[in-house]
Amino acid sequence: MELCAELLEKLKTQEYALPFTKPLDPQEYGITRDEYDKIIRQHIYLIGMQQRLVSGSNGAYKNVSEFSRDVNRIFLNVLKVWNPGQEIADAARRLQSW
């Protein structure tokens, strides 16, 4: 899991990573929290993932596959709500392609 932690650190420093480091505020991108919560059931963000990596509790990642799934979920969540051409969707695509 050490490599996952290194990857996460690098991901957080990328140009388009800032909106994904903390819980996303959908109102900053034109929809209400209620609308967002109806579509997105599992909120995921980079700092939360980092906390899971260092956690020794039951919430910690058990394997690389779980970690990878959450990384992808960040981008999939955004693309479920916003369309290409919208600022947050474009940022998610750029970060995902990194």
Secondary structure, DSSP 8 states (H G I E B T S, - for coil): -HHHHHHHHHHHTSTT-GGGTS---GGGGTS-HHHHHHH-SS---HHHHHHHHH--STTS--SHHHHHHHHHHHHHHHHHHS-TTSHHHHHHHHHHH-
